[in-house]
Amino acid sequence: MSKNNTVLNFTERSEAQFLTSLAAALSNYDLSGKNFRKFGPHLFSLMIDNYQIQVAQTGVFYYPNKFQKFLGNAKYAFEPGKYERYEVCIYENRYPMHRLDSDELLLGTPVDDGDTWVWRGNSNTLFMNATMATDIGEYRTSCFDGRPQEMFSRQNAHLFSPAKHLYHILGDQAAKVTDKNIIDKTPYDIKPVRDKYEIAAHREQLLHKVKDEIFHRKK
């Protein structure tokens, strides 16, 4: 489990800057009439065109003492500033829909290439990471969970403030959540992102969309 780093590498700086910029942009964003969903009590998901911003708040598992750790009896709790975790996933989807509303976005699409069936992905993952207030706990999930294991054990202190800010920005507008599953199969021409530079470019496109819409609403 990582400690609170004071020196960030290039990837960590880029992640923190992106989340900070996204939270700042969305702080002025009106979610009225948007495809804005709530999946469970502490998971918000917002569609901006075909970009999906999904943010969750969770507690963590921890051991009350060394004896309980020896026995493997972990406790689960949420406590601000201590047992507090945020998870942020941002996708560029082929359709302007939440992944949890579409099997095609979640699982992909079978394509016949002439010899065999292959599965085509329908989303690009532009950001997927989590952060905890401290390094004294971890998050546990199913062994079949496809998310990177680092999301469950690393503190990622550099992401905590912007991730928490992003969660509360969406939470403050929870009254504008729609309970409708909006089916929209309008296809967007997305191509697989090949490296961190292309991911950074697609993140900038998302920020542009948010800022551009805010600008045009004010006119």
Buried (B, 14 or more C-beta within 10 A) or exposed (E): EEEEEEEBEEEBEBBBBBBBBBBBBBEEBEBEEBBBBBBEEBBBBBBBBBBBBBBBBBBBBBBEEEEEEEEEEBEEEEEEEBBBBBBBBBBBBBBBBBBBBBEBBEEBEEEEEEEEEEEEEBBBEBBBBBBBBBBEBBBEEEEEEEBEEEBBBBBBBBBBBBBBBBBBBBBEBEEBBEEEEEEEEEEEEBEEBEEEEBBBEBBEEBBEBBBEBBEEEEE
